[in-house]
């Protein structure tokens, strides 16, 4: 696929567009979480569990990734477990640690909420050439790493 001509944009234009996307996404996350009976932080933690796939995450991993205390993550996991989103299992290598695993039915519930949005994003990305998608993916990856570093150093 050949890329389309795009309107010229400055770094400031791109940052403004990003700010608008982030604000709209934050509102969307609130709505998605509400539809699932979760808080946004609970949904974010569940997303990290899903992202781990077959590699269960620990409660400590979730605390670090969600930028919450280990005490707060205990409450999050209690709510996720009560809601049928996750199960906790002792880590066979270290019984002091807990491994968190997504419940398959919960994964389906979340994908029912996110699936239509992901389909729209996929349609949008299909309008870009593979080399443009590579730039977009690279930018999101690098901007995400920058944001995590900034958060760790500044908050």
Residue, then its C-alpha position, 0 to 999 in steps of 0.5 A: x500500500x502506498x502512503x497518502x499525502x498528509x497535511x503539513x504539521x509542526x511538533x506543536x500540532x502533533x503535541x496538541x493532537x496527542x493531548x486531545x487523544x489522551x483526553x478523549x482516551x481518559x474519558x473513554x477509559x472511564x466509560x469502559x471501566x464503568x461499563x465493566x464495573x471497575x475503576x480506571x486503576x482496576x482496569x489498567x491493572x487488569x490490562x497489565x495482567x492481560x498483556x502478560x499473557x501466559x506469564x502470570x504477573x505478581x502483585x508487586x509487578x502490578x504495583x510498579x506498573x500502575x504506580x501504586x503502593x503494594x497496599x493499594x494493589x492488594x485492594x485492587x486485586x481484591x476487587x478484581x478477584x471479587x468481580x471475577x476478573x483474576x485469580x491469585x495463586x501462590x508463586x511456586x518458586x516463592x510462596x511469599x509472592x502471589x501470581x495474578x492470572x486473568x479469568x478467561x471469561x473476564x478476558x472475553x467481557x473486556x474484549x467485548x467492550x474494547x473489540x469494536x474500538x480496536x476494530x475501528x483503530x485497525x481500519x484507521x491504521x489500514x489507511x497507512x503504508x507499512x513504513x508509516x505504521x512502523x513510524x507510528x508504532x515506533x513513536x508510540x513505543x518511544x513516547x511510552x518509554x519516555x512517559x514511564x521514565x518521566x513518571x518515575x523521575x517526577x512523581 
